[in-house]
Amino acid sequence: MANIPERLRQFDAYPKTLEDFRIKTIGGAIVTILSAIVITLLFISEAIDFVTPELKEELFVDTSRGSKLRINMDIVVSSVACDLLSLDAMDTTGEQHLHIDHNIYKRRLDLKGQPIENPKKTGAMMFQHFIKIVPTTYVKLDGSVLHTNQFSMTKLDRDVSGGIGEGGMPGIFFSYEMSPLMVKYTQTSKPFGHFLTNACAIMGGIFSVASILDGLVYASVKAIQKKIELGKIS
């Protein structure tokens, strides 16, 4: 039983040298400080990446086409009287809804929000907006689901007054095209084991590289000092 500690020491893969045989140098101190700074910065970066949720993206066919699309609009038409403005809608089946007035409010203002006294008269214009909508779902870490939409838009302005330019009806037109595909974004957290592995790899890798660099610096300095002592370098 008394020989157990001695036998156990034979399995030590990290033998220690005596304190009297250790040499501390300025170069080694500089390498140690730089290594500690690099390790700290990389560890902080890895910690920030660990606490930042990953965003997983999925694309699949939208099967919820029966849901309604809510549209909010705030349009300023400074050259037309409010009584002449109306809102019409037409769906993809061709069904029309004329003079929609539900939740529609008209205010006679200019671009600065002031009452219009003498609005400047301009030619009849046709403004077309082509909007493509992609249904989107966000699933957060806490399991809550947010249903929204992404969109891209192109617009076209056309002068239709007095036969000038291309023909058309004066007004502001919005054409919506619903994408048949849906995008789903899911927030996921990174496993702690992944963070721990990366942190250990950072510290171990920097320590190993620093040890090699310190050894090269020390050997180079010793070689130069030896040549100076031999008179090979003045």
N, C-alpha and C positions, 0 to 999 in steps of 0.2 A: 504493500500500500504506500510505502514511503517513496517508491520510485515512480508513482503515477505522475506527479508534476513534471519530473524530468522527462518521462516518455511523452507527456503531452506537449512539451516545448518543441519536440522534434517535428510537430505538425505546423509550427508557426511559419506561415508563408511571407511574413514581413519582419525579417530579422532587424534588430536595432543596433546601431553603432554606438560606441561609447561617446559621451559628451566631449571628452578630451580630444577626440579625433574628428570632430565636426568643425568645419571652417565656415564662418559667415562672412560674406563679401558684400560690397556695395552693389555690384551687379546683380547678385542674387536678391537683394532687397528690392531693387527696382523691378525686376521680373516678378517678384511676389506681389508688389503693390499693383502693377499693371494687370496681373492675372486676377487679383481680387476685384478690381474694378470691372473687368470684362465679365467675370462670373456673375457679379451683382447685376449688371445691366442685362445680361442674357436671362438671368433668373427672373427679373422683373418682367421682361418681355414675354417669357413663357407663362408667367402667372397671369398676366393680362389676357393672353390668348386662351388660357384655360377657363377664365371666368366669362369670356365672351362667347355667347351661344353660337353654334354653327347654324347656318341656314340651308336646309335641304330642299332642293327644288324638284318638283314632280310635274309632269305634263300628261294630261289624260283628257278623254272626251267628256265634254260637259253634258251631264244628264239632268241638270236642273234648269232647263230652258224655260220652264213655266214660271219662274220667279220674275217679279217686276223689277224694272230698273228705275231708280229714283234719279231725277235730273233736276239740278238747281241751276238757275241762270240769273244773271244780273247784266242787263243790256241797256246801254244808253243810246238813244236815237234822238239827236238834238235838232233834227231838221224836219220832223214829222209831228203833227199834232197827235195827242194821245187818243183822240176819238177815232183816228184813222188807223191805229195799230190794233192788230188782232193776232191771236195765236192759234194756228191750225196744226194738226198732227195727222200723220198717216202711217200705218204699220206696214209690214212686209206683205200682208194679204191684200192691201189696197183699200182697207177700210179707213175712211176719213173722219176726223173729229174737228169740226169747224168752230171757230170762235170760243175756244176754251177759256173759261174765266175762273175756274176753281183754283184758289191759291195764287191768283195772278193780280199783282198790284202795280198800278201805273202812277208814276210821279213825273211831273213836268219840270225837269232840271236840265242844266247844261253839264258839261264835263267837269266843272268845278263844284258842282253841287248847288249852284245858285239858280233861282227862278229865271226862266228864259223870257226875255222881253221881246226881242226881235231876232228870232233865229235866222241864221244865215241860210239862204236858199242855195241848194246845190242840185245837180242833175240826179235823175233816178238811177239808183245803184242796186245791183244784185250781189249779195254776199253769200257765198256758199262755203259750208264747212263740212268736210267729210271726216267722220270720226269712226275709228275702228276700236272696238271695246273687247278686252280680254278679261273674262271673269277670273277673279283671284281670291284665294283663301289663305289666310295666315293662321297657323296654329302655334300658339305661344307655349312657353315652357310649363306654365301652370295649367295647360289644357284648354284655355279659352280660345274660341274660334272667332276670327274676324272675316266677314264676307265683304269684299270690296271689288273694285275693277281697276284695271290699267287701261290706258287708252293712248292712241296716237292720232294726230290730227293734221290734215292739210286743208288750206283755205284758198279760195279764189274770189277775186273782186272783179265785177263786170259792170261797165256803164251801159245802161239800157234806155237812156233818155233820148227822145227825138230821133230814133233810128240810128243813133251813133253806136258803133261797136256791134257786138253780137246781140241777137235777140234774147228775150227772157222777161221774166216778171220781176218788178222791183220788190225787194224784200230781203230778209235774212233767213237762210235755209240751213238746217242742220240735218245731215244724213248719217244715221247710226248704222254701223254694221257689227253685229255680234259674232265673235269668233266661236267656232264650234268646239274649241279646245279650252280647257281651264288649267290655270297654273295654281299649284298648291305649294306654299312655303311653310316648312315645319322647323321650328327652333328645337335644336337638340343640344344637350350638354355633353362635354367631353368626359370620358372616364378618368377617375383620379389616378388610376394606374398608368395611364398614358402620360399624365403630367409628371408623376413621380419618375417614370423612366426617362423622360426628356431632361428633367432636372439633374438626375444622376449622371446622364450622358454628358451634359454641359460641364458639370463640375469635374468629372473624371477626365474628360477630353482636354479641358483647359489645363488641369493640373499636370497631365502627361506631357502636353506640348511645352508647358512652362519648364518642366524638369529637363526636357531635352534641350531647350533653348538656354537654360541656365548652365547646363553642362558644357555646351558649345562655347558659351561666353567665357566660362571659367578656364576651359582648356586653351582657348585662344590667348587669353591674358597670360596664363602661365607660360605658354610657348614664347610669347613676345618678351616676357621678363627674362626667360632663360637665354634667349638670343642676346639680349642687352648685357646680361652678365658675362657672356662669352665674347662680347665685343663685336658680334656680327652686325649689330644695329647700333648706330651712334645716336 
